[in-house]
Amino acid sequence: MPASPDRVLHMLHQVLKRVGLSGDFSAWFTPEPCAHVTTVSQRQAAKATWRLL
């Protein structure tokens, strides 16, 4: 029998606390730290494509 979603979430929170992360999040926070990575990756991909042409 598969674990319930609530049980999996509880186990995840326990692991996050054990490694020093709170496990708290919000929908707006997650993309913010990663937005610059996407931009950099897109620029690198564009440059690499341009070099191939």
OpenMM code with the backbone's topology and positions (N, CA, C; nanometers):
from openmm import Vec3, app, unit

residues = "MET PRO ALA SER PRO ASP ARG VAL LEU HIS MET LEU HIS GLN VAL LEU LYS ARG VAL GLY LEU SER GLY ASP PHE SER ALA TRP PHE THR PRO GLU PRO CYS ALA HIS VAL THR THR VAL SER GLN ARG GLN ALA ALA LYS ALA THR TRP ARG LEU LEU".split()
positions = [
    Vec3(0.0850, -0.1179, 0.0000),
    Vec3(0.0000, 0.0000, 0.0000),
    Vec3(0.0899, 0.1248, 0.0000),
    Vec3(0.0668, 0.2198, -0.0907),
    Vec3(0.1487, 0.3408, -0.0965),
    Vec3(0.1233, 0.4310, 0.0241),
    Vec3(0.2248, 0.5100, 0.0576),
    Vec3(0.2118, 0.6034, 0.1691),
    Vec3(0.1162, 0.7163, 0.1309),
    Vec3(0.0456, 0.7666, 0.2291),
    Vec3(-0.0465, 0.8776, 0.2032),
    Vec3(0.0338, 1.0053, 0.1790),
    Vec3(-0.0203, 1.0983, 0.1026),
    Vec3(0.0498, 1.2244, 0.0789),
    Vec3(0.0826, 1.2983, 0.2083),
    Vec3(-0.0072, 1.2920, 0.3066),
    Vec3(0.0187, 1.3580, 0.4348),
    Vec3(0.1389, 1.2964, 0.5053),
    Vec3(0.1505, 1.1654, 0.5003),
    Vec3(0.2630, 1.0956, 0.5641),
    Vec3(0.3941, 1.1315, 0.4944),
    Vec3(0.3921, 1.1358, 0.3620),
    Vec3(0.5129, 1.1713, 0.2867),
    Vec3(0.5555, 1.3141, 0.3202),
    Vec3(0.4607, 1.4058, 0.3262),
    Vec3(0.4914, 1.5444, 0.3606),
    Vec3(0.5491, 1.5538, 0.5013),
    Vec3(0.4930, 1.4799, 0.5938),
    Vec3(0.5436, 1.4789, 0.7312),
    Vec3(0.6875, 1.4280, 0.7353),
    Vec3(0.7152, 1.3211, 0.6625),
    Vec3(0.8512, 1.2659, 0.6598),
    Vec3(0.9480, 1.3659, 0.5966),
    Vec3(0.9049, 1.4348, 0.4909),
    Vec3(0.9888, 1.5352, 0.4269),
    Vec3(1.0224, 1.6475, 0.5238),
    Vec3(0.9242, 1.6940, 0.5985),
    Vec3(0.9486, 1.7997, 0.6966),
    Vec3(1.0479, 1.7538, 0.8030),
    Vec3(1.0395, 1.6288, 0.8457),
    Vec3(1.1340, 1.5765, 0.9439),
    Vec3(1.2760, 1.5779, 0.8885),
    Vec3(1.2923, 1.5356, 0.7650),
    Vec3(1.4248, 1.5338, 0.7023),
    Vec3(1.4780, 1.6760, 0.6876),
    Vec3(1.3943, 1.7683, 0.6427),
    Vec3(1.4374, 1.9069, 0.6260),
    Vec3(1.4809, 1.9680, 0.7585),
    Vec3(1.4078, 1.9409, 0.8654),
    Vec3(1.4467, 1.9918, 0.9968),
    Vec3(1.5787, 1.9318, 1.0414),
    Vec3(1.5994, 1.8036, 1.0135),
    Vec3(1.7218, 1.7345, 1.0533),
    Vec3(1.8447, 1.7959, 0.9871),
    Vec3(1.8305, 1.8423, 0.8628),
    Vec3(1.9447, 1.9005, 0.7919),
    Vec3(1.9503, 2.0525, 0.8063),
    Vec3(1.8624, 2.1082, 0.8877),
    Vec3(1.8698, 2.2503, 0.9175),
    Vec3(1.7881, 2.3406, 0.8271),
    Vec3(1.6956, 2.2842, 0.7535),
    Vec3(1.6076, 2.3647, 0.6689),
    Vec3(1.4679, 2.3610, 0.7272),
    Vec3(1.3990, 2.4733, 0.7197),
    Vec3(1.2677, 2.4797, 0.7837),
    Vec3(1.1605, 2.4042, 0.7070),
    Vec3(1.1732, 2.4000, 0.5744),
    Vec3(1.0696, 2.3359, 0.4953),
    Vec3(0.9552, 2.4288, 0.4632),
    Vec3(0.9626, 2.5532, 0.5146),
    Vec3(0.8589, 2.6515, 0.4845),
    Vec3(0.8854, 2.7110, 0.3470),
    Vec3(0.7802, 2.7419, 0.2775),
    Vec3(0.7948, 2.8024, 0.1455),
    Vec3(0.6704, 2.8816, 0.1125),
    Vec3(0.6838, 2.9631, 0.0120),
    Vec3(0.5665, 3.0304, -0.0424),
    Vec3(0.5787, 3.0280, -0.1936),
    Vec3(0.4699, 3.0473, -0.2602),
    Vec3(0.4689, 3.0371, -0.4061),
    Vec3(0.5569, 3.1434, -0.4706),
    Vec3(0.5694, 3.2617, -0.4108),
    Vec3(0.6496, 3.3673, -0.4731),
    Vec3(0.7971, 3.3519, -0.4425),
    Vec3(0.8330, 3.2872, -0.3332),
    Vec3(0.9739, 3.2792, -0.2948),
    Vec3(1.0529, 3.1840, -0.3829),
    Vec3(0.9983, 3.0709, -0.4155),
    Vec3(1.0722, 2.9676, -0.4877),
    Vec3(1.1313, 3.0165, -0.6198),
    Vec3(1.0559, 3.0839, -0.7071),
    Vec3(1.1163, 3.1269, -0.8340),
    Vec3(1.2173, 3.2400, -0.8196),
    Vec3(1.2047, 3.3230, -0.7173),
    Vec3(1.2914, 3.4397, -0.7045),
    Vec3(1.4407, 3.4062, -0.7057),
    Vec3(1.4895, 3.3152, -0.6204),
    Vec3(1.6332, 3.2875, -0.6211),
    Vec3(1.6799, 3.2196, -0.7496),
    Vec3(1.5896, 3.1582, -0.8216),
    Vec3(1.6269, 3.0824, -0.9414),
    Vec3(1.6115, 3.1622, -1.0696),
    Vec3(1.5475, 3.2776, -1.0644),
    Vec3(1.5190, 3.3532, -1.1863),
    Vec3(1.6459, 3.3922, -1.2593),
    Vec3(1.7506, 3.4326, -1.1850),
    Vec3(1.8747, 3.4738, -1.2515),
    Vec3(1.9427, 3.3560, -1.3202),
    Vec3(1.9275, 3.2366, -1.2654),
    Vec3(1.9884, 3.1177, -1.3255),
    Vec3(1.9267, 3.0914, -1.4621),
    Vec3(1.7961, 3.1063, -1.4719),
    Vec3(1.7280, 3.0860, -1.5995),
    Vec3(1.7775, 3.1863, -1.7024),
    Vec3(1.7906, 3.3124, -1.6628),
    Vec3(1.8373, 3.4163, -1.7540),
    Vec3(1.9789, 3.3872, -1.8010),
    Vec3(2.0670, 3.3513, -1.7091),
    Vec3(2.2056, 3.3196, -1.7444),
    Vec3(2.2098, 3.1998, -1.8379),
    Vec3(2.1338, 3.0971, -1.8074),
    Vec3(2.1308, 2.9771, -1.8916),
    Vec3(2.0805, 3.0093, -2.0317),
    Vec3(1.9800, 3.0931, -2.0401),
    Vec3(1.9264, 3.1307, -2.1710),
    Vec3(2.0301, 3.2079, -2.2519),
    Vec3(2.1024, 3.2972, -2.1868),
    Vec3(2.2068, 3.3726, -2.2571),
    Vec3(2.3175, 3.2799, -2.3053),
    Vec3(2.3587, 3.1875, -2.2202),
    Vec3(2.4637, 3.0934, -2.2592),
    Vec3(2.4183, 3.0069, -2.3763),
    Vec3(2.2947, 2.9626, -2.3734),
    Vec3(2.2423, 2.8810, -2.4828),
    Vec3(2.2359, 2.9617, -2.6121),
    Vec3(2.1952, 3.0875, -2.6029),
    Vec3(2.1884, 3.1725, -2.7218),
    Vec3(2.3273, 3.1941, -2.7808),
    Vec3(2.4267, 3.2187, -2.6952),
    Vec3(2.5641, 3.2382, -2.7432),
    Vec3(2.6170, 3.1118, -2.8094),
    Vec3(2.5919, 2.9978, -2.7486),
    Vec3(2.6393, 2.8711, -2.8048),
    Vec3(2.5729, 2.8439, -2.9395),
    Vec3(2.4442, 2.8729, -2.9493),
    Vec3(2.3730, 2.8532, -3.0755),
    Vec3(2.4279, 2.9470, -3.1824),
    Vec3(2.4529, 3.0723, -3.1455),
    Vec3(2.5061, 3.1700, -3.2403),
    Vec3(2.6427, 3.1253, -3.2934),
    Vec3(2.7255, 3.0703, -3.2050),
    Vec3(2.8584, 3.0226, -3.2477),
    Vec3(2.8454, 2.9079, -3.3471),
    Vec3(2.7454, 2.8238, -3.3298),
    Vec3(2.7253, 2.7120, -3.4222),
    Vec3(2.6810, 2.7598, -3.5601),
    Vec3(2.6102, 2.8708, -3.5641),
    Vec3(2.5611, 2.9234, -3.6916),
    Vec3(2.6735, 2.9955, -3.7604),
] * unit.nanometer
topology = app.Topology()
chain = topology.addChain("A")
for resn in residues:
    res = topology.addResidue(resn, chain)
    for name in ("N", "CA", "C"):
        topology.addAtom(name, app.Element.getBySymbol(name[0]), res)
